[in-house]
């Protein structure tokens, strides 16, 4: 049965799409997991276990707000006109790309100093009011959660497909992202217990480069949404159309759509947006990585040491 499943090209494409979004969920979730791990480990090591419920309360609030935000993104626009839905979807996709781009560069710089900064915030909050630590946890985890919800929503929207004239959302992005988030939680627990150690700089470098390519696809999809909404011109001006070679519902088409958000029929504006994002952002990212690796020693693999 397993060999038959693996021999099915459509299922192989779906599996690869799940894996691509799994990496996104793992990357995004691990950032939040690292924050929680550092906060909890520091309180435990400084003998302030009585403050742990405040951290968990903040984490719970942040998760609830992130889920509510994702639900609002998913169900909020359904009663609107097609043009309004496309306008909201395209705009939020571009906003998601902006947040993710900022996050990629921020984590590349902050991976070495994040632990010390959070410890300083914990010390100041512990000396403040009862809700100070709750606020620290909400802000630290909530920022990651809202960014994750927005980007995964955009990736899911970009992964929709048309079947028999009806547009339906694919399940691969959500499944892959969910598994990635669960893995991130498990890794966070293992890091806290000292079971595993990872080189954060290397991890965030490779996943950052991957996310830049994924974000470029989301940006191109957002531009297409705005073209369909009539906000941007050029909907019928195609840079290329390889639908005869790479059909949208084919194995290769599903694979490219799920992993890279590639559209067989791409307008000039979509192609320009993709190139104008990938080339400069990837260049600056690579230069920054090389500069940091050449000017400073490698960081310790354990994030809470």
RODO-2510 file (C-alpha; in nm, 4 decimals, decimal comma):
residues 305
     n   res          X          Y          Z
     1     x     0,0000     0,0000     0,0000
     2     x     0,2826     0,2413     0,0885
     3     x     0,4625     0,1735    -0,2385
     4     x     0,1405     0,2377    -0,4326
     5     x     0,0919     0,5673    -0,2487
     6     x     0,4505     0,6772    -0,3133
     7     x     0,4174     0,5765    -0,6787
     8     x     0,1226     0,8116    -0,7304
     9     x     0,2684     1,1332    -0,8807
    10     x    -0,0191     1,3472    -0,7526
    11     x     0,0300     1,2236    -0,3981
    12     x     0,4049     1,2829    -0,4303
    13     x     0,3347     1,6429    -0,5290
    14     x     0,0968     1,6878    -0,2363
    15     x     0,3550     1,5372     0,0003
    16     x     0,6198     1,7811    -0,1206
    17     x     0,3760     2,0700    -0,0784
    18     x     0,3105     1,9530     0,2782
    19     x     0,6852     1,9387     0,3417
    20     x     0,7435     2,2903     0,2076
    21     x     0,4815     2,4346     0,4414
    22     x     0,6087     2,2096     0,7198
    23     x     0,9386     2,3966     0,6997
    24     x     0,7522     2,7275     0,7220
    25     x     0,5592     2,6121     1,0297
    26     x     0,8776     2,4753     1,1869
    27     x     1,0682     2,7964     1,1252
    28     x     0,7917     3,0240     1,2518
    29     x     0,6996     2,8005     1,5430
    30     x     1,0575     2,7528     1,6543
    31     x     1,0990     3,1271     1,6965
    32     x     0,8080     3,1385     1,9407
    33     x     0,9256     2,8158     2,1076
    34     x     1,2717     2,9640     2,1613
    35     x     1,1211     3,2714     2,3257
    36     x     0,9143     3,0590     2,5655
    37     x     1,2103     2,8290     2,6360
    38     x     1,4354     3,1215     2,7258
    39     x     1,1731     3,2835     2,9488
    40     x     1,0918     2,9622     3,1357
    41     x     1,4535     2,8482     3,1690
    42     x     1,5664     3,1839     3,3063
    43     x     1,2918     3,1940     3,5702
    44     x     1,3704     2,8376     3,6777
    45     x     1,7454     2,8973     3,6954
    46     x     1,7039     3,2164     3,8968
    47     x     1,4748     3,0478     4,1494
    48     x     1,1567     3,2315     4,0494
    49     x     0,9321     2,9381     3,9638
    50     x     0,6369     3,1110     4,1294
    51     x     0,6323     3,3502     3,8330
    52     x     0,5933     3,0722     3,5724
    53     x     0,2082     3,0860     3,5712
    54     x     0,2327     3,4453     3,4499
    55     x     0,4469     3,3364     3,1550
    56     x     0,2032     3,0581     3,0645
    57     x    -0,0893     3,2984     3,0981
    58     x     0,0797     3,5342     2,8532
    59     x     0,1537     3,2481     2,6137
    60     x    -0,2099     3,1347     2,6310
    61     x    -0,3375     3,4853     2,5569
    62     x    -0,0952     3,5214     2,2655
    63     x    -0,2021     3,1875     2,1142
    64     x    -0,5721     3,2738     2,1540
    65     x    -0,5257     3,6132     1,9886
    66     x    -0,3294     3,4556     1,7010
    67     x    -0,5993     3,1903     1,6420
    68     x    -0,8718     3,4548     1,6525
    69     x    -0,6753     3,6649     1,4044
    70     x    -0,6400     3,3662     1,1713
    71     x    -1,0125     3,2917     1,1991
    72     x    -1,0978     3,6531     1,1211
    73     x    -0,8755     3,6426     0,8141
    74     x    -1,0356     3,3177     0,6965
    75     x    -1,4036     3,3826     0,7593
    76     x    -1,4263     3,7614     0,7676
    77     x    -1,4215     3,8427     0,3933
    78     x    -1,6628     3,5646     0,2829
    79     x    -1,9677     3,7892     0,2699
    80     x    -1,7964     4,0504     0,0523
    81     x    -1,7999     4,0878    -0,3245
    82     x    -1,5376     3,9098    -0,5336
    83     x    -1,3495     4,2344    -0,5982
    84     x    -1,3483     4,3232    -0,2283
    85     x    -1,2216     3,9770    -0,1354
    86     x    -0,9422     4,0025    -0,3901
    87     x    -0,8523     4,3510    -0,2672
    88     x    -0,8320     4,2383     0,0955
    89     x    -0,6492     3,9175     0,0047
    90     x    -0,3946     4,0929    -0,2154
    91     x    -0,3318     4,3679     0,0360
    92     x    -0,2864     4,1297     0,3283
    93     x    -0,0564     3,9065     0,1217
    94     x     0,1723     4,2020     0,0586
    95     x     0,1589     4,2985     0,4267
    96     x     0,2476     3,9374     0,5174
    97     x     0,5505     3,9490     0,2876
    98     x     0,6630     4,2703     0,4564
    99     x     0,6346     4,1210     0,8051
   100     x     0,8092     3,7986     0,7065
   101     x     1,0929     3,9859     0,5378
   102     x     1,1477     4,1927     0,8512
   103     x     1,1346     3,8767     1,0631
   104     x     1,3917     3,6972     0,8454
   105     x     1,6488     3,9723     0,8885
   106     x     1,5636     4,0312     1,2542
   107     x     1,6151     3,6665     1,3477
   108     x     1,9388     3,6503     1,1499
   109     x     2,0739     3,9349     1,3647
   110     x     1,9054     3,8531     1,6950
   111     x     1,9771     3,4789     1,7172
   112     x     2,3017     3,5567     1,9023
   113     x     2,1652     3,8130     2,1483
   114     x     1,7987     3,7171     2,1902
   115     x     1,8587     3,5296     2,5150
   116     x     2,0245     3,8239     2,6898
   117     x     1,7604     4,0719     2,5763
   118     x     1,4755     3,8542     2,7025
   119     x     1,6466     3,8004     3,0363
   120     x     1,6713     4,1753     3,0812
   121     x     1,2997     4,2112     3,0081
   122     x     1,2192     3,9383     3,2614
   123     x     1,4234     4,1110     3,5329
   124     x     1,2504     4,4430     3,4752
   125     x     0,9065     4,2828     3,4590
   126     x     0,9621     4,0775     3,7758
   127     x     1,0274     4,3985     3,9624
   128     x     0,7155     4,5623     3,8187
   129     x     0,3470     4,4933     3,8626
   130     x     0,1663     4,1595     3,8726
   131     x     0,0800     4,1679     3,5024
   132     x     0,4218     4,2805     3,3772
   133     x     0,5475     3,9297     3,2997
   134     x     0,2184     3,8430     3,1343
   135     x     0,2619     4,1420     2,9048
   136     x     0,6223     4,0401     2,8253
   137     x     0,5074     3,6910     2,7228
   138     x     0,2107     3,8235     2,5237
   139     x     0,4259     4,0680     2,3289
   140     x     0,7147     3,8249     2,2718
   141     x     0,5002     3,5288     2,1634
   142     x     0,2093     3,7244     2,0169
   143     x     0,4296     3,9012     1,7665
   144     x     0,5471     3,5674     1,6307
   145     x     0,1940     3,4265     1,6418
   146     x     0,0343     3,7123     1,4483
   147     x     0,3093     3,7049     1,1859
   148     x     0,2689     3,3274     1,1534
   149     x    -0,1108     3,3489     1,1227
   150     x    -0,0900     3,6186     0,8567
   151     x     0,1792     3,4469     0,6505
   152     x     0,0175     3,1032     0,6683
   153     x    -0,3151     3,2547     0,5688
   154     x    -0,1484     3,4193     0,2700
   155     x     0,0282     3,0939     0,1775
   156     x    -0,3001     2,9039     0,2034
   157     x    -0,4771     3,1596    -0,0150
   158     x    -0,1967     3,1308    -0,2689
   159     x    -0,2388     2,7536    -0,2596
   160     x    -0,6037     2,7553    -0,3664
   161     x    -0,6969     2,5721    -0,6830
   162     x    -0,9901     2,5723    -0,9191
   163     x    -1,1869     2,2517    -0,9608
   164     x    -1,4907     2,2270    -1,1900
   165     x    -1,5222     2,6040    -1,1943
   166     x    -1,5181     2,6374    -0,8145
   167     x    -1,2238     2,7648    -0,6152
   168     x    -1,1361     2,5486    -0,3163
   169     x    -0,8560     2,5836    -0,0629
   170     x    -0,5924     2,3150    -0,0629
   171     x    -0,5281     2,1313     0,2613
   172     x    -0,1521     2,0891     0,2124
   173     x    -0,0383     2,4279     0,3518
   174     x    -0,2403     2,3937     0,6713
   175     x    -0,1440     2,0310     0,7306
   176     x     0,2238     2,0962     0,6690
   177     x     0,2269     2,4110     0,8814
   178     x     0,0412     2,2375     1,1644
   179     x     0,2919     1,9523     1,1713
   180     x     0,5754     2,2040     1,1638
   181     x     0,4321     2,3942     1,4604
   182     x     0,3927     2,0703     1,6588
   183     x     0,7527     1,9786     1,5799
   184     x     0,8649     2,3247     1,6922
   185     x     0,6935     2,2723     2,0282
   186     x     0,8650     1,9353     2,0665
   187     x     1,2032     2,0876     1,9770
   188     x     1,1459     2,3676     2,2289
   189     x     1,0785     2,1132     2,5041
   190     x     1,3848     1,9104     2,4029
   191     x     1,6033     2,2224     2,4035
   192     x     1,4802     2,3152     2,7501
   193     x     1,5559     1,9673     2,8843
   194     x     1,8955     1,9608     2,7167
   195     x     1,8073     1,6607     2,5018
   196     x     1,9084     1,8299     2,1767
   197     x     2,1109     2,1316     2,0686
   198     x     2,1042     2,3118     1,7355
   199     x     2,3125     2,5785     1,5706
   200     x     2,0555     2,8577     1,5543
   201     x     2,2605     3,0704     1,3166
   202     x     2,2827     2,7904     1,0585
   203     x     1,9161     2,6973     1,0998
   204     x     1,7869     3,0503     1,0528
   205     x     2,0227     3,1103     0,7597
   206     x     1,8952     2,8185     0,5517
   207     x     1,5300     2,8595     0,6439
   208     x     1,5573     3,2349     0,5883
   209     x     1,6785     3,1822     0,2316
   210     x     1,3941     2,9361     0,1710
   211     x     1,1358     3,1768     0,3120
   212     x     1,2567     3,4561     0,0832
   213     x     1,1666     3,2428    -0,2195
   214     x     0,8317     3,1450    -0,0659
   215     x     0,7552     3,5087     0,0215
   216     x     0,8279     3,6101    -0,3376
   217     x     0,5591     3,3683    -0,4546
   218     x     0,3125     3,5086    -0,2003
   219     x     0,3958     3,8608    -0,3189
   220     x     0,3327     3,7666    -0,6820
   221     x     0,0024     3,6070    -0,5807
   222     x    -0,0932     3,9224    -0,3922
   223     x    -0,0190     4,1319    -0,6980
   224     x    -0,2408     3,9001    -0,9038
   225     x    -0,5234     3,9441    -0,6506
   226     x    -0,4954     4,3215    -0,6792
   227     x    -0,5047     4,2902    -1,0579
   228     x    -0,8245     4,0846    -1,0346
   229     x    -0,9691     4,3475    -0,8006
   230     x    -0,9018     4,6123    -1,0642
   231     x    -0,6581     4,8046    -0,8440
   232     x    -0,3545     4,7186    -1,0557
   233     x    -0,3496     4,6981    -1,4363
   234     x    -0,2182     4,4294    -1,6689
   235     x    -0,4322     4,1281    -1,5772
   236     x    -0,4410     4,0126    -1,9403
   237     x    -0,0790     4,1021    -2,0204
   238     x     0,1023     3,7734    -1,9687
   239     x     0,4786     3,7470    -1,9427
   240     x     0,4443     3,3751    -2,0166
   241     x     0,1797     3,1035    -2,0239
   242     x     0,3065     2,7477    -1,9953
   243     x    -0,0306     2,5977    -1,9011
   244     x    -0,0119     2,3594    -2,1977
   245     x     0,3191     2,2249    -2,0679
   246     x     0,2592     2,2621    -1,6927
   247     x    -0,1131     2,2229    -1,6361
   248     x    -0,2290     2,3726    -1,3030
   249     x    -0,3819     2,0410    -1,1918
   250     x    -0,0882     1,8266    -1,3027
   251     x     0,1724     1,6746    -1,0753
   252     x     0,4372     1,9312    -1,1671
   253     x     0,1887     2,2183    -1,1536
   254     x     0,0672     2,1127    -0,8084
   255     x     0,4246     2,0714    -0,6882
   256     x     0,5363     2,4146    -0,8094
   257     x     0,2211     2,5778    -0,6750
   258     x     0,2490     2,4155    -0,3344
   259     x     0,6218     2,4766    -0,2863
   260     x     0,6921     2,8018    -0,4736
   261     x     0,3423     2,9434    -0,5425
   262     x     0,4292     2,9275    -0,9124
   263     x     0,1539     3,0163    -1,1600
   264     x     0,1781     2,8710    -1,5142
   265     x     0,0091     3,1867    -1,6481
   266     x     0,2022     3,4802    -1,5008
   267     x     0,1446     3,8450    -1,5822
   268     x     0,4261     4,0893    -1,6442
   269     x     0,3519     4,2686    -1,3182
   270     x     0,3613     3,9435    -1,1193
   271     x     0,6928     3,8451    -1,2770
   272     x     0,8381     4,1907    -1,2128
   273     x     0,7254     4,1837    -0,8485
   274     x     0,8826     3,8393    -0,8003
   275     x     1,2166     3,9448    -0,9483
   276     x     1,2264     4,2853    -0,7809
   277     x     1,1752     4,1141    -0,4457
   278     x     1,3958     3,8056    -0,4737
   279     x     1,7064     3,9601    -0,6281
   280     x     1,7692     4,2495    -0,3852
   281     x     1,6362     4,0761    -0,0725
   282     x     1,8357     3,7574    -0,1306
   283     x     2,1467     3,9611    -0,2140
   284     x     2,1247     4,1664     0,1056
   285     x     2,0495     3,8524     0,3071
   286     x     2,3505     3,6616     0,1738
   287     x     2,5819     3,9600     0,2239
   288     x     2,4606     3,9954     0,5828
   289     x     2,5119     3,6255     0,6542
   290     x     2,8655     3,6336     0,5164
   291     x     2,9513     3,9468     0,7108
   292     x     2,8273     3,8037     1,0396
   293     x     2,9939     3,4665     0,9877
   294     x     3,3236     3,6347     0,9025
   295     x     3,3274     3,8968     1,1764
   296     x     3,1998     3,7095     1,4830
   297     x     3,2516     3,3621     1,6275
   298     x     2,9879     3,0935     1,5888
   299     x     2,7182     3,1057     1,8567
   300     x     2,6700     2,8387     2,1181
   301     x     2,4183     2,5795     1,9948
   302     x     2,2050     2,5788     2,3107
   303     x     1,9707     2,8801     2,3212
   304     x     1,9251     2,8872     2,6972
   305     x     2,2765     2,8283     2,8158
***
